[in-house]
């Protein structure tokens, strides 16, 4: 037995390589997944077709991954009359990613330092790590339109690209960093849901600061 272990270690530190291989592995049990970062955006910048269009995108990606038996909602807030808080759209938790890692046990947990959201846990619906700062291309900006506690911004300055219906150059959307990495060590730089406003609402605008129109999806049941 000792000789076998020595052989494995000598043959390239197999044990040390396992975590990296697992990070790229497909979802072991997609039916149990209740959270993911979208693998792709809708393709129209921050024009997601409103909340309904974003929810439909979450549902379609989940369906393709084998988790379509659940009801999925996008983590997005809106502004103005009838404003919606992202935190009120996503159910009660707990939520786990496609590899079975629990990222938060409740809404309060999700919006606290106790959550387990990192680059390695904020994977897409296929269980794959999403590009972050330092990767090419950088896609760590995730659309949320939300404040740190998951609530909507007051009406006035646009933080939702006209409630997810606009893809022009004006306006902006609040984004978070799914990898929890920014330009400095500030809370905003490390925030998963409220790091900075985008430079505009078009696909090119989002791309210019490290985004691809991705967003978070949560199962409400």
C-alpha positions as CSV (number, residue, x, y, z in Angstrom):
1,X,0.0,0.0,0.0
2,X,2.8,2.4,0.9
3,X,4.5,1.7,-2.4
4,X,1.3,2.4,-4.3
5,X,0.8,5.8,-2.6
6,X,4.4,6.7,-3.3
7,X,4.0,5.8,-6.9
8,X,1.0,8.0,-7.3
9,X,2.7,10.9,-5.6
10,X,5.8,10.5,-7.7
11,X,3.8,10.2,-10.9
12,X,2.9,13.9,-10.9
13,X,1.2,14.7,-7.6
14,X,-2.1,13.2,-8.7
15,X,-3.8,14.2,-5.5
16,X,-2.9,17.8,-5.8
17,X,-4.3,17.9,-9.3
18,X,-7.8,16.6,-8.4
19,X,-9.4,19.9,-7.3
20,X,-8.5,21.6,-10.6
21,X,-9.9,18.7,-12.6
22,X,-13.1,18.8,-10.5
23,X,-13.5,22.5,-11.1
24,X,-13.9,21.9,-14.8
25,X,-16.1,18.7,-14.5
26,X,-19.8,18.7,-15.6
27,X,-22.6,18.8,-13.1
28,X,-22.8,15.4,-11.3
29,X,-26.4,15.8,-10.4
30,X,-28.1,18.6,-12.4
31,X,-31.5,17.8,-11.0
32,X,-30.3,18.9,-7.6
33,X,-28.9,22.2,-8.8
34,X,-30.7,25.3,-7.5
35,X,-28.3,28.1,-8.4
36,X,-26.0,29.0,-11.3
37,X,-24.4,31.8,-13.3
38,X,-25.7,31.9,-16.9
39,X,-23.2,30.4,-19.3
40,X,-24.3,32.9,-21.9
41,X,-26.1,36.2,-22.0
42,X,-29.1,36.8,-24.1
43,X,-26.9,38.7,-26.6
44,X,-28.6,42.1,-26.6
45,X,-26.5,43.7,-23.9
46,X,-28.7,44.5,-20.9
47,X,-31.9,44.2,-22.9
48,X,-33.1,41.0,-21.4
49,X,-36.7,41.3,-22.4
50,X,-37.5,42.5,-18.9
51,X,-37.7,40.2,-15.9
52,X,-39.9,37.8,-17.9
53,X,-37.2,37.4,-20.6
54,X,-34.5,36.9,-18.1
55,X,-36.5,34.3,-16.2
56,X,-37.2,32.5,-19.5
57,X,-33.4,32.4,-20.2
58,X,-32.7,30.9,-16.8
59,X,-35.4,28.3,-17.4
60,X,-34.1,27.4,-20.8
61,X,-30.5,27.0,-19.6
62,X,-31.6,24.9,-16.7
63,X,-33.8,22.8,-18.9
64,X,-30.9,22.1,-21.3
65,X,-28.7,21.1,-18.3
66,X,-31.3,18.7,-16.9
67,X,-32.8,20.9,-14.2
68,X,-35.9,22.1,-15.9
69,X,-38.1,20.5,-13.3
70,X,-37.7,23.5,-11.1
71,X,-39.0,27.1,-11.4
72,X,-36.1,29.5,-12.1
73,X,-35.9,33.2,-11.5
74,X,-33.2,35.7,-12.4
75,X,-31.6,37.7,-9.6
76,X,-32.5,41.1,-10.9
77,X,-34.1,44.2,-9.4
78,X,-36.1,46.9,-11.2
79,X,-36.7,50.6,-10.5
80,X,-39.6,53.0,-10.4
81,X,-43.2,52.3,-10.0
82,X,-43.7,48.8,-8.8
83,X,-40.0,48.3,-8.3
84,X,-39.0,44.7,-7.6
85,X,-36.2,43.6,-5.2
86,X,-34.0,40.8,-6.5
87,X,-33.9,39.2,-3.0
88,X,-37.7,38.8,-3.1
89,X,-37.7,36.8,-6.4
90,X,-35.5,33.8,-5.6
91,X,-37.3,31.7,-3.0
92,X,-36.1,30.9,0.5
93,X,-33.0,28.7,-0.1
94,X,-30.9,26.8,0.6
95,X,-29.2,27.0,-2.8
96,X,-26.5,24.7,-4.2
97,X,-24.5,24.9,-7.4
98,X,-24.2,22.2,-10.1
99,X,-21.4,20.4,-8.2
100,X,-23.5,20.2,-5.0
101,X,-21.8,23.0,-3.1
102,X,-24.2,25.0,-0.9
103,X,-23.6,28.7,-1.7
104,X,-26.2,30.1,0.9
105,X,-28.8,28.6,3.2
106,X,-31.2,31.5,3.2
107,X,-31.8,35.0,1.8
108,X,-30.2,36.5,4.9
109,X,-27.2,34.1,4.5
110,X,-26.9,35.0,0.8
111,X,-26.6,38.7,1.6
112,X,-24.2,38.3,4.5
113,X,-20.4,37.6,4.7
114,X,-21.4,34.0,5.5
115,X,-22.2,33.1,1.9
116,X,-19.9,30.7,0.0
117,X,-19.9,32.6,-3.3
118,X,-16.5,32.6,-5.0
119,X,-15.1,32.1,-8.5
120,X,-14.9,28.4,-7.9
121,X,-18.5,28.1,-6.5
122,X,-20.3,30.6,-8.8
123,X,-20.3,28.1,-11.7
124,X,-22.6,28.0,-14.7
125,X,-25.4,25.5,-15.2
126,X,-23.0,23.0,-16.6
127,X,-20.8,23.1,-13.5
128,X,-18.1,25.0,-15.3
129,X,-16.1,27.9,-13.8
130,X,-17.0,31.2,-15.4
131,X,-14.1,33.5,-16.6
132,X,-13.1,36.1,-14.1
133,X,-10.5,38.8,-13.7
134,X,-7.2,37.6,-15.2
135,X,-8.9,35.3,-17.7
136,X,-9.5,36.0,-21.4
137,X,-12.0,37.3,-21.9
138,X,-12.8,38.6,-18.5
139,X,-16.6,38.1,-17.8
140,X,-16.8,38.7,-14.1
141,X,-19.4,41.5,-14.3
142,X,-22.8,40.0,-13.6
143,X,-26.0,42.0,-14.1
144,X,-28.0,42.5,-10.9
145,X,-29.4,46.1,-10.7
146,X,-29.3,45.7,-7.0
147,X,-27.9,47.1,-3.8
148,X,-25.8,45.0,-1.4
149,X,-28.8,43.8,0.5
150,X,-30.6,42.7,-2.7
151,X,-33.0,45.6,-2.8
152,X,-33.8,47.9,-5.7
153,X,-32.2,51.3,-6.2
154,X,-34.5,54.3,-5.9
155,X,-36.0,55.8,-9.0
156,X,-33.9,58.3,-10.8
157,X,-30.4,57.4,-11.8
158,X,-30.6,54.3,-14.1
159,X,-29.2,51.2,-12.6
160,X,-31.2,48.6,-14.5
161,X,-30.9,49.7,-18.2
162,X,-34.5,50.8,-18.1
163,X,-35.6,47.7,-16.3
164,X,-33.7,45.3,-18.5
165,X,-35.3,46.5,-21.8
166,X,-32.6,48.8,-23.2
167,X,-29.4,48.1,-25.0
168,X,-28.3,51.5,-26.2
169,X,-25.2,53.4,-25.2
170,X,-26.8,55.5,-22.5
171,X,-27.9,54.4,-19.1
172,X,-26.2,51.7,-17.0
173,X,-26.8,48.6,-14.9
174,X,-25.4,47.8,-11.5
175,X,-23.1,44.7,-11.7
176,X,-21.5,42.4,-9.2
177,X,-18.2,40.5,-9.5
178,X,-18.9,36.7,-9.5
179,X,-15.2,36.1,-8.8
180,X,-15.2,38.5,-5.9
181,X,-12.1,40.3,-7.3
182,X,-11.8,43.9,-8.4
183,X,-9.2,46.6,-8.8
184,X,-8.6,47.0,-5.0
185,X,-9.6,45.5,-1.7
186,X,-12.7,47.5,-1.1
187,X,-16.1,45.9,-0.3
188,X,-17.5,47.0,-3.7
189,X,-14.6,45.4,-5.6
190,X,-15.3,42.1,-3.8
191,X,-19.1,42.3,-4.0
192,X,-20.9,39.6,-5.9
193,X,-24.0,41.8,-6.5
194,X,-23.1,45.5,-6.3
195,X,-19.6,46.4,-7.5
196,X,-20.1,49.3,-10.0
197,X,-22.5,50.6,-12.7
198,X,-21.8,49.4,-16.3
199,X,-20.4,51.8,-18.9
200,X,-23.6,51.6,-20.8
201,X,-26.3,49.0,-21.8
202,X,-25.1,47.6,-25.1
203,X,-23.2,44.4,-25.5
204,X,-20.0,46.3,-26.3
205,X,-20.6,48.5,-23.3
206,X,-20.8,45.6,-21.0
207,X,-17.8,43.9,-22.6
208,X,-15.7,47.0,-22.1
209,X,-15.6,46.6,-18.4
210,X,-15.4,42.9,-18.1
211,X,-18.9,41.6,-18.8
212,X,-20.9,39.5,-21.2
213,X,-24.5,40.1,-20.1
214,X,-24.4,37.2,-17.6
215,X,-26.7,37.0,-14.6
216,X,-27.5,34.8,-11.6
217,X,-30.3,32.3,-11.7
218,X,-32.0,30.8,-8.6
219,X,-34.6,28.0,-8.2
220,X,-37.6,29.1,-6.1
221,X,-38.7,25.5,-5.4
